[in-house]
Amino acid sequence: MAQHGTAIIGSMMEVEGELNYELEEQKIQAIRTSNLNTIQRFLTSVETDINATRQKIHSRMLSMCEEKKKLQQKIEDTRQRIQQAEAKRSRDKEEVQQLERELERLKIQLQGKKEELEAQKKVLATCMEEIKKKESLVSETKAENQEKMRQAEHCIELYKKYLGLDIICLQNTLVLKFTQVSQINPEAEYMVRLGLEEDKYTLLGSEPPLPSLPQLQEELNASGNLLACLVQIRKLFQRME
């Protein structure tokens, strides 16, 4: 009876021991599960933080890349502007040099024109002197011609009065008609044409023709005595009668 009771107690202790082990194991399992959950939550939180950090870093890198591109573009734009400014400065310098060369060329041309103008002034002064001389000569010639015409008109008036002379003026030509030459026919007309150009007389022809007109013209221009020439012509007409 006592042994049987001891066995029962031992059996109960063994059952109790087994029950405690299972309980501890459950506790441990619960703790492990709790720890795993905690670790999992921690890992999830860390992974979330890492992803968020990675996203921030990625965004930051994109922003930095964009800023880098902008800076590179600004650098390129600035470089181009510098090149353009240098090119413009070079063009401006070349243009200034061209303008300076053009200015020198124009100065040389101006100096040449001044010298040419001075030469032309001298030529003009010489021409003016020649013109004055010619004007003076023309004036003298006109005066001589007028005097000759006046003398001729005076002679003509005398001839008209005493010798029956009639004169027709045709520009620079005088048509001289004589009457009272022929004793048989006093009204018969005898004609001679006289030209006056500058300071020379020209006997252009006569009716009836006088073969000695060239000689008379030479003597007239040599002496300038129109009255004597007309007397000689009238005598020649009388001889022909």
DAWO-V685216 format. One record per run of one state. SS is the DSSP state (A for helix, B for strand, O for the rest). FROM is the first residue (numbers start at 0). LEN is the number of residues. If there is no record, write none. Layout:
# DAWO-V685216
<<SS FROM LEN> <SS FROM LEN>>
This chain:
# DAWO-V685216
<<O 0 1> <A 1 162> <O 163 1> <B 164 6> <O 170 2> <B 172 6> <O 178 11> <B 189 8> <O 197 2> <B 199 8> <O 207 5> <A 212 11> <O 223 2> <A 225 15> <O 240 1>>
